[in-house]
Amino acid sequence: MEPLSHLPVPALHRFERLPDGFVDAPVERLGDILPGPSLIRIEGEPGPPLFVSILLHGNETTGFEAMQRLLAGYDAPRRPLPRPVLLFVGNVAAAENGLRKLEGQADYNRIWHDGRYPEHRLAREVLAEVTKAAPLAAIDLHNNTGKNPHYGCVNRLDDATLSLARRFSKTIVWFTEPHEVISIALSRICPSVTLECGVSGNAAGTSHVEQYLRHSLELSAEALFTPPPNHLSDLFHTTARIIVREGASVEFGAHAQSADICLRADLETLNFERVPEGAELGCCRDGVLPLVVIDNDERDVTSRYLRFSEERIFTRLPIVPSMFTRDTRVIMQDCLGYIMEPYEVKG
């Protein structure tokens, strides 16, 4: 379990207009513009605002770059946007250092449910402001570290939420764990989606997000929450996550010898693919059970999904993985990836 934060809890900084220099600032100098986590009100035509959150993970920069381009294109704040925006900029300190989070910090996308972390106070303040603003919709922007398609994540299966996600991608993931994420908290206030925008720094990802945000500002509420003409979706339900047992080391590739776990070099290519029963994921040292699978009820279901035989790791039944990554820092801070199953909305 991740330790509690031992860093000072940053205050929430509130801005009633877009700060000068925001649209031009490189992410590594963002602290020159924003002193820490910031909630920014950006003027728009009368009506409920669009809530957007960026940089909850400091190394996931596509949302930040897309927002900069969007605001520059509208000449904000000199001209009002088509609708107001309430923008939350999360882990500024980690973003300046190119990290998901600083050592000793809480994960800024795991503080939105209970009071375990000191940063929960920050989350409470943000949610109070969002509730008061009564936004039309909420969009949380993220990147993956591994090879994944662009996809939308939802926490509810109502038509408005699914339509909001489908306007970004035909690939949609429904999840209820981890329950501490911002999108679940926001879904109690308004239709809410998380957009996974590929790897950071990819120009196509930035353009895709910018276009999506532009449509979200310019479409009427009725159009925004109506499925697009080609509304067919590939919908998946996240059923479990795979974590590395505490203290175990991980390497990738057939020639890795020194680690407790050696996973296949092409692990990321399995994301969103139908992986059959009996597929080999890697190998492990004799006597080490290095991977643990935890379901949505926090139960250990490793034996249901994985089989360990002669120091090799196999799937025990067909799975659809997502967010498999070779980034060992992310693996240790979060997880190796998630297990999904195809899902059909009834009704």
C-alpha positions as a Markdown table, in Angstrom:
| # | Residue | x | y | z |
|---|---|---|---|---|
| 1 | Met | 0.0 | 0.0 | 0.0 |
| 2 | Glu | 1.3 | 3.5 | -0.9 |
| 3 | Pro | 2.5 | 5.4 | 2.2 |
| 4 | Leu | 0.7 | 8.5 | 3.3 |
| 5 | Ser | 2.1 | 11.8 | 2.0 |
| 6 | His | 4.8 | 13.4 | 4.1 |
| 7 | Leu | 5.1 | 16.6 | 2.1 |
| 8 | Pro | 3.3 | 19.9 | 3.0 |
| 9 | Val | -0.3 | 19.9 | 1.7 |
| 10 | Pro | -0.4 | 22.6 | -1.1 |
| 11 | Ala | -3.2 | 25.2 | -0.9 |
| 12 | Leu | -5.7 | 25.5 | -3.7 |
| 13 | His | -5.1 | 28.7 | -5.7 |
| 14 | Arg | -8.1 | 30.4 | -7.2 |
| 15 | Phe | -8.0 | 32.6 | -10.3 |
| 16 | Glu | -11.0 | 34.6 | -11.6 |
| 17 | Arg | -9.4 | 35.0 | -15.0 |
| 18 | Leu | -6.8 | 33.2 | -17.0 |
| 19 | Pro | -3.3 | 34.2 | -15.7 |
| 20 | Asp | -1.1 | 36.1 | -18.1 |
| 21 | Gly | 1.5 | 33.8 | -19.8 |
| 22 | Phe | -0.5 | 30.6 | -19.3 |
| 23 | Val | -1.0 | 29.8 | -23.0 |
| 24 | Asp | 2.8 | 30.2 | -23.7 |
| 25 | Ala | 4.4 | 28.7 | -20.7 |
| 26 | Pro | 6.4 | 25.4 | -21.2 |
| 27 | Val | 5.2 | 22.8 | -18.7 |
| 28 | Glu | 8.6 | 22.8 | -16.9 |
| 29 | Arg | 8.1 | 26.5 | -16.1 |
| 30 | Leu | 4.4 | 26.3 | -15.2 |
| 31 | Gly | 5.3 | 27.2 | -11.6 |
| 32 | Asp | 6.3 | 30.7 | -12.8 |
| 33 | Ile | 2.6 | 31.2 | -13.7 |
| 34 | Leu | 0.8 | 29.0 | -11.1 |
| 35 | Pro | 2.1 | 28.7 | -7.5 |
| 36 | Gly | 0.5 | 25.2 | -7.1 |
| 37 | Pro | -2.8 | 23.4 | -7.7 |
| 38 | Ser | -5.1 | 26.0 | -9.3 |
| 39 | Leu | -8.7 | 26.4 | -10.2 |
| 40 | Ile | -9.1 | 28.9 | -13.0 |
| 41 | Arg | -12.4 | 30.5 | -14.2 |
| 42 | Ile | -12.2 | 31.4 | -17.9 |
| 43 | Glu | -14.9 | 33.7 | -19.2 |
| 44 | Gly | -17.4 | 32.5 | -21.7 |
| 45 | Glu | -20.9 | 33.2 | -23.1 |
| 46 | Pro | -23.6 | 32.9 | -20.5 |
| 47 | Gly | -24.5 | 29.4 | -19.4 |
| 48 | Pro | -23.1 | 26.6 | -17.3 |
| 49 | Pro | -19.4 | 26.0 | -17.5 |
| 50 | Leu | -17.4 | 23.1 | -18.8 |
| 51 | Phe | -15.1 | 21.6 | -16.1 |
| 52 | Val | -11.7 | 20.4 | -17.4 |
| 53 | Ser | -8.9 | 18.9 | -15.2 |
| 54 | Ile | -5.4 | 18.5 | -16.4 |
| 55 | Leu | -2.0 | 17.5 | -15.0 |
| 56 | Leu | -3.4 | 15.4 | -12.1 |
| 57 | His | -0.4 | 13.3 | -13.1 |
| 58 | Gly | 2.5 | 15.7 | -13.8 |
| 59 | Asn | 4.0 | 13.7 | -16.7 |
| 60 | Glu | 0.7 | 13.5 | -18.6 |
| 61 | Thr | 0.9 | 16.7 | -20.6 |
| 62 | Thr | -1.4 | 16.3 | -23.6 |
| 63 | Gly | -4.3 | 17.9 | -21.8 |
| 64 | Phe | -2.2 | 20.9 | -20.8 |
| 65 | Glu | -0.8 | 21.4 | -24.4 |
| 66 | Ala | -4.3 | 21.0 | -26.0 |
| 67 | Met | -5.8 | 23.5 | -23.5 |
| 68 | Gln | -3.0 | 26.0 | -24.3 |
| 69 | Arg | -3.7 | 25.7 | -28.1 |
| 70 | Leu | -7.5 | 25.9 | -27.6 |
| 71 | Leu | -7.3 | 29.0 | -25.5 |
| 72 | Ala | -4.8 | 30.7 | -27.8 |
| 73 | Gly | -7.1 | 29.9 | -30.8 |
| 74 | Tyr | -10.0 | 31.6 | -29.1 |
| 75 | Asp | -7.8 | 34.5 | -28.0 |
| 76 | Ala | -8.7 | 34.0 | -24.4 |
| 77 | Pro | -9.0 | 35.8 | -22.1 |
| 78 | Arg | -9.4 | 38.8 | -24.3 |
| 79 | Arg | -12.5 | 37.2 | -26.0 |
| 80 | Pro | -15.1 | 35.1 | -24.2 |
| 81 | Leu | -15.2 | 31.4 | -25.0 |
| 82 | Pro | -18.4 | 29.8 | -26.5 |
| 83 | Arg | -19.1 | 28.7 | -22.9 |
| 84 | Pro | -17.3 | 29.3 | -19.6 |
| 85 | Val | -14.6 | 26.9 | -18.5 |
| 86 | Leu | -13.6 | 25.9 | -15.0 |
| 87 | Leu | -10.1 | 24.6 | -15.3 |
| 88 | Phe | -8.3 | 22.6 | -12.6 |
| 89 | Val | -4.6 | 22.4 | -13.0 |
| 90 | Gly | -3.4 | 19.6 | -10.6 |
| 91 | Asn | 0.1 | 18.6 | -9.7 |
| 92 | Val | 2.1 | 21.7 | -10.9 |
| 93 | Ala | 5.2 | 20.7 | -8.9 |
| 94 | Ala | 5.4 | 17.2 | -10.4 |
| 95 | Ala | 4.7 | 18.6 | -13.9 |
| 96 | Glu | 7.7 | 20.9 | -13.6 |
| 97 | Asn | 9.8 | 17.8 | -12.9 |
| 98 | Gly | 8.3 | 15.6 | -15.6 |
| 99 | Leu | 7.0 | 13.1 | -13.0 |
| 100 | Arg | 3.7 | 11.5 | -12.3 |
| 101 | Lys | 4.0 | 12.6 | -8.7 |
| 102 | Leu | 6.8 | 13.7 | -6.5 |
| 103 | Glu | 8.4 | 11.2 | -4.1 |
| 104 | Gly | 6.2 | 11.2 | -0.9 |
| 105 | Gln | 3.3 | 12.9 | -2.6 |
| 106 | Ala | -0.2 | 11.3 | -2.8 |
| 107 | Asp | -1.3 | 10.5 | -6.3 |
| 108 | Tyr | -3.5 | 13.4 | -7.3 |
| 109 | Asn | -6.0 | 11.1 | -9.0 |
| 110 | Arg | -6.4 | 9.0 | -5.8 |
| 111 | Ile | -7.5 | 11.7 | -3.4 |
| 112 | Trp | -11.2 | 12.2 | -4.4 |
| 113 | His | -13.0 | 9.8 | -2.1 |
| 114 | Asp | -12.0 | 9.5 | 1.6 |
| 115 | Gly | -9.7 | 11.3 | 4.0 |
| 116 | Arg | -6.7 | 9.0 | 4.1 |
| 117 | Tyr | -4.4 | 11.5 | 2.5 |
| 118 | Pro | -3.7 | 15.0 | 3.7 |
| 119 | Glu | -4.4 | 16.1 | 0.1 |
| 120 | His | -8.0 | 15.2 | 0.6 |
| 121 | Arg | -8.6 | 18.7 | 1.9 |
| 122 | Leu | -7.5 | 20.0 | -1.5 |
| 123 | Ala | -9.9 | 17.6 | -3.2 |
| 124 | Arg | -12.8 | 18.7 | -0.9 |
| 125 | Glu | -12.2 | 22.3 | -1.8 |
| 126 | Val | -12.2 | 21.6 | -5.5 |
| 127 | Leu | -15.3 | 19.5 | -5.4 |
| 128 | Ala | -17.1 | 22.2 | -3.4 |
| 129 | Glu | -16.3 | 24.8 | -6.0 |
| 130 | Val | -17.4 | 22.4 | -8.8 |
| 131 | Thr | -20.7 | 21.7 | -7.1 |
| 132 | Lys | -21.3 | 25.4 | -6.7 |
| 133 | Ala | -20.5 | 26.0 | -10.4 |
| 134 | Ala | -23.0 | 23.3 | -11.6 |
| 135 | Pro | -21.0 | 22.4 | -14.8 |
| 136 | Leu | -22.6 | 21.1 | -17.9 |
| 137 | Ala | -20.0 | 18.3 | -18.1 |
| 138 | Ala | -16.6 | 17.3 | -16.7 |
| 139 | Ile | -13.6 | 16.1 | -18.7 |
| 140 | Asp | -10.5 | 14.7 | -17.0 |
| 141 | Leu | -7.5 | 14.5 | -19.4 |
| 142 | His | -4.8 | 11.8 | -19.1 |
| 143 | Asn | -2.1 | 10.0 | -21.0 |
| 144 | Asn | -0.9 | 6.4 | -21.0 |
| 145 | Thr | 2.7 | 5.3 | -20.7 |
| 146 | Gly | 2.2 | 2.2 | -22.8 |
| 147 | Lys | 0.8 | 1.5 | -26.2 |
| 148 | Asn | -3.0 | 2.1 | -26.1 |
| 149 | Pro | -5.6 | 3.5 | -28.5 |
| 150 | His | -7.2 | 6.8 | -27.6 |
| 151 | Tyr | -10.3 | 5.9 | -25.5 |
| 152 | Gly | -12.8 | 7.4 | -23.2 |
| 153 | Cys | -13.5 | 6.1 | -19.7 |
| 154 | Val | -16.9 | 6.3 | -17.9 |
| 155 | Asn | -18.1 | 5.5 | -14.4 |
| 156 | Arg | -21.8 | 5.5 | -15.3 |
| 157 | Leu | -23.7 | 4.0 | -18.2 |
| 158 | Asp | -26.4 | 6.7 | -18.8 |
| 159 | Asp | -26.9 | 8.0 | -22.4 |
| 160 | Ala | -25.3 | 11.5 | -21.7 |
| 161 | Thr | -22.1 | 10.0 | -20.3 |
| 162 | Leu | -21.7 | 7.4 | -23.0 |
| 163 | Ser | -22.4 | 10.1 | -25.7 |
| 164 | Leu | -19.7 | 12.3 | -24.2 |
| 165 | Ala | -17.2 | 9.5 | -24.3 |
| 166 | Arg | -18.2 | 8.3 | -27.8 |
| 167 | Arg | -17.5 | 11.8 | -29.2 |
| 168 | Phe | -13.9 | 11.2 | -28.4 |
| 169 | Ser | -13.5 | 7.5 | -29.4 |
| 170 | Lys | -15.5 | 4.4 | -30.3 |
| 171 | Thr | -13.5 | 2.6 | -27.6 |
| 172 | Ile | -15.0 | 3.1 | -24.2 |
| 173 | Val | -14.0 | 1.6 | -20.8 |
| 174 | Trp | -16.5 | 1.5 | -17.9 |
| 175 | Phe | -14.8 | 1.2 | -14.5 |
| 176 | Thr | -15.7 | 1.6 | -10.9 |
| 177 | Glu | -12.2 | 1.0 | -9.4 |
| 178 | Pro | -10.1 | 2.7 | -8.4 |
| 179 | His | -13.0 | 4.6 | -6.7 |
| 180 | Glu | -10.8 | 7.4 | -5.5 |
| 181 | Val | -10.4 | 9.0 | -9.0 |
| 182 | Ile | -11.8 | 12.5 | -9.8 |
| 183 | Ser | -14.1 | 11.3 | -12.5 |
| 184 | Ile | -16.2 | 9.2 | -10.1 |
| 185 | Ala | -16.5 | 12.1 | -7.7 |
| 186 | Leu | -17.5 | 14.4 | -10.6 |
| 187 | Ser | -20.0 | 11.9 | -12.0 |
| 188 | Arg | -22.2 | 12.6 | -8.9 |
| 189 | Ile | -22.3 | 16.3 | -10.1 |
| 190 | Cys | -22.7 | 16.1 | -13.9 |
| 191 | Pro | -21.9 | 13.8 | -16.8 |
| 192 | Ser | -18.2 | 13.0 | -16.5 |
| 193 | Val | -15.5 | 11.3 | -18.6 |
| 194 | Thr | -11.9 | 10.5 | -18.5 |
| 195 | Leu | -10.1 | 10.7 | -21.8 |
| 196 | Glu | -7.0 | 8.6 | -22.3 |
| 197 | Cys | -5.0 | 10.4 | -25.0 |
| 198 | Gly | -2.1 | 8.1 | -25.9 |
| 199 | Val | 1.4 | 8.9 | -24.9 |
| 200 | Ser | 2.5 | 12.4 | -23.8 |
| 201 | Gly | 4.1 | 14.6 | -26.5 |
| 202 | Asn | 2.3 | 13.0 | -29.5 |
| 203 | Ala | 1.1 | 15.8 | -31.8 |
| 204 | Ala | -1.8 | 13.7 | -33.0 |
| 205 | Gly | -3.0 | 13.2 | -29.5 |
| 206 | Thr | -2.9 | 17.0 | -28.7 |
| 207 | Ser | -4.8 | 17.8 | -31.9 |
| 208 | His | -7.4 | 15.2 | -31.1 |
| 209 | Val | -8.0 | 16.6 | -27.6 |
| 210 | Glu | -8.0 | 20.2 | -28.8 |
| 211 | Gln | -10.7 | 19.3 | -31.4 |
| 212 | Tyr | -12.8 | 17.4 | -28.8 |
| 213 | Leu | -12.6 | 20.4 | -26.4 |
| 214 | Arg | -13.6 | 22.8 | -29.2 |
| 215 | His | -16.6 | 20.7 | -30.0 |
| 216 | Ser | -17.5 | 20.5 | -26.3 |
| 217 | Leu | -17.5 | 24.3 | -26.1 |
| 218 | Glu | -19.3 | 25.0 | -29.4 |
| 219 | Leu | -22.0 | 22.2 | -29.5 |
| 220 | Ser | -25.3 | 22.8 | -27.8 |
| 221 | Ala | -26.0 | 20.7 | -24.7 |
| 222 | Glu | -28.5 | 18.7 | -26.6 |
| 223 | Ala | -26.0 | 17.9 | -29.4 |
| 224 | Leu | -23.2 | 17.2 | -26.9 |
| 225 | Phe | -25.2 | 14.6 | -25.1 |
| 226 | Thr | -26.7 | 13.0 | -28.3 |
| 227 | Pro | -24.8 | 10.1 | -29.7 |
| 228 | Pro | -22.9 | 10.9 | -32.9 |
| 229 | Pro | -24.2 | 9.5 | -36.2 |
| 230 | Asn | -21.8 | 6.5 | -36.0 |
| 231 | His | -22.6 | 5.7 | -32.4 |
| 232 | Leu | -21.5 | 2.1 | -32.3 |
| 233 | Ser | -18.9 | 1.5 | -29.6 |
| 234 | Asp | -16.5 | -1.1 | -28.3 |
| 235 | Leu | -17.4 | -1.0 | -24.7 |
| 236 | Phe | -15.3 | -2.8 | -22.0 |
| 237 | His | -15.7 | -3.2 | -18.3 |
| 238 | Thr | -12.7 | -3.2 | -16.1 |
| 239 | Thr | -12.9 | -6.2 | -13.7 |
| 240 | Ala | -9.4 | -6.3 | -12.1 |
| 241 | Arg | -6.0 | -4.8 | -11.9 |
| 242 | Ile | -2.6 | -6.5 | -11.9 |
| 243 | Ile | 0.0 | -5.3 | -9.3 |
| 244 | Val | 3.5 | -6.3 | -8.6 |
| 245 | Arg | 4.0 | -7.8 | -5.2 |
| 246 | Glu | 5.7 | -5.4 | -2.9 |
| 247 | Gly | 9.5 | -5.8 | -3.0 |
| 248 | Ala | 9.6 | -7.6 | -6.3 |
| 249 | Ser | 11.7 | -6.3 | -9.1 |
| 250 | Val | 10.6 | -6.2 | -12.8 |
| 251 | Glu | 12.5 | -6.3 | -16.1 |
| 252 | Phe | 11.4 | -6.8 | -19.7 |
| 253 | Gly | 12.7 | -9.0 | -22.5 |
| 254 | Ala | 14.0 | -12.6 | -22.8 |
| 255 | His | 17.5 | -11.7 | -21.8 |
| 256 | Ala | 16.6 | -10.0 | -18.5 |
| 257 | Gln | 18.2 | -12.1 | -15.7 |
| 258 | Ser | 18.5 | -10.1 | -12.5 |
| 259 | Ala | 14.9 | -9.3 | -11.7 |
| 260 | Asp | 12.3 | -11.3 | -9.8 |
| 261 | Ile | 9.9 | -11.0 | -12.8 |
| 262 | Cys | 10.8 | -10.9 | -16.5 |
| 263 | Leu | 7.9 | -9.9 | -18.6 |
| 264 | Arg | 7.6 | -10.3 | -22.4 |
| 265 | Ala | 9.2 | -7.4 | -24.3 |
| 266 | Asp | 6.0 | -6.8 | -26.3 |
| 267 | Leu | 3.6 | -6.7 | -23.4 |
| 268 | Glu | 2.2 | -3.3 | -24.4 |
| 269 | Thr | 1.1 | -4.6 | -27.7 |
| 270 | Leu | -1.5 | -6.8 | -25.9 |
| 271 | Asn | -3.5 | -3.7 | -24.8 |
| 272 | Phe | -7.1 | -3.9 | -26.0 |
| 273 | Glu | -6.4 | -7.2 | -27.8 |
| 274 | Arg | -8.2 | -10.4 | -27.0 |
| 275 | Val | -5.5 | -12.4 | -25.3 |
| 276 | Pro | -6.3 | -16.2 | -25.2 |
| 277 | Glu | -6.2 | -18.6 | -22.4 |
| 278 | Gly | -2.7 | -20.0 | -22.0 |
| 279 | Ala | -0.8 | -16.9 | -23.3 |
| 280 | Glu | 2.6 | -16.5 | -21.8 |
| 281 | Leu | 3.2 | -13.2 | -20.1 |
| 282 | Gly | 6.7 | -13.8 | -18.8 |
| 283 | Cys | 8.6 | -15.7 | -16.2 |
| 284 | Cys | 9.5 | -15.4 | -12.5 |
| 285 | Arg | 12.1 | -16.8 | -10.1 |
| 286 | Asp | 11.4 | -20.1 | -8.5 |
| 287 | Gly | 9.3 | -19.8 | -5.4 |
| 288 | Val | 8.3 | -16.2 | -6.1 |
| 289 | Leu | 4.6 | -15.4 | -6.9 |
| 290 | Pro | 5.3 | -11.9 | -8.1 |
| 291 | Leu | 2.0 | -10.7 | -9.6 |
| 292 | Val | -1.3 | -10.2 | -7.8 |
| 293 | Val | -4.6 | -9.7 | -9.4 |
| 294 | Ile | -7.2 | -7.6 | -7.4 |
| 295 | Asp | -10.8 | -7.4 | -8.4 |
| 296 | Asn | -13.2 | -4.5 | -7.9 |
| 297 | Asp | -14.1 | -5.7 | -4.4 |
| 298 | Glu | -10.4 | -5.7 | -3.4 |
| 299 | Arg | -10.3 | -9.5 | -3.4 |
| 300 | Asp | -7.2 | -11.4 | -4.4 |
| 301 | Val | -8.3 | -13.2 | -7.6 |
| 302 | Thr | -4.9 | -14.1 | -8.9 |
| 303 | Ser | -5.6 | -17.8 | -9.3 |
| 304 | Arg | -8.7 | -17.0 | -11.4 |
| 305 | Tyr | -6.7 | -15.1 | -14.0 |
| 306 | Leu | -3.1 | -16.3 | -13.9 |
| 307 | Arg | -1.3 | -19.6 | -13.8 |
| 308 | Phe | 2.3 | -20.1 | -12.6 |
| 309 | Ser | 4.1 | -23.1 | -14.0 |
| 310 | Glu | 7.8 | -24.0 | -14.1 |
| 311 | Glu | 8.7 | -20.3 | -13.4 |
| 312 | Arg | 6.5 | -19.1 | -16.2 |
| 313 | Ile | 3.4 | -16.9 | -16.1 |
| 314 | Phe | 0.3 | -17.8 | -18.2 |
| 315 | Thr | -3.2 | -16.5 | -18.5 |
| 316 | Arg | -5.7 | -18.9 | -17.1 |
| 317 | Leu | -8.6 | -17.6 | -19.1 |
| 318 | Pro | -9.1 | -15.2 | -22.0 |
| 319 | Ile | -8.6 | -11.5 | -21.1 |
| 320 | Val | -8.5 | -8.1 | -22.6 |
| 321 | Pro | -5.8 | -6.0 | -21.0 |
| 322 | Ser | -5.5 | -2.2 | -20.9 |
| 323 | Met | -2.7 | 0.1 | -19.8 |
| 324 | Phe | 0.0 | -2.6 | -19.7 |
| 325 | Thr | 3.2 | -0.5 | -19.5 |
| 326 | Arg | 7.0 | -1.1 | -19.4 |
| 327 | Asp | 7.5 | 2.0 | -17.3 |
| 328 | Thr | 8.7 | 0.5 | -14.0 |
| 329 | Arg | 8.2 | 3.7 | -12.0 |
| 330 | Val | 4.5 | 3.7 | -13.0 |
| 331 | Ile | 4.2 | 0.0 | -12.3 |
| 332 | Met | 5.5 | 0.5 | -8.8 |
| 333 | Gln | 3.4 | 3.7 | -8.1 |
| 334 | Asp | 0.2 | 2.3 | -9.7 |
| 335 | Cys | -0.1 | -1.0 | -11.3 |
| 336 | Leu | 1.1 | -3.2 | -14.3 |
| 337 | Gly | -2.2 | -2.8 | -16.0 |
| 338 | Tyr | -5.9 | -3.7 | -15.9 |
| 339 | Ile | -8.0 | -6.6 | -17.0 |
| 340 | Met | -11.3 | -6.0 | -18.9 |
| 341 | Glu | -14.1 | -7.9 | -20.5 |
| 342 | Pro | -16.4 | -6.8 | -23.4 |
| 343 | Tyr | -19.6 | -5.4 | -22.1 |
| 344 | Glu | -23.0 | -4.7 | -23.7 |
| 345 | Val | -25.3 | -2.0 | -22.4 |
| 346 | Lys | -28.8 | -3.5 | -21.9 |
| 347 | Gly | -31.9 | -1.6 | -22.6 |
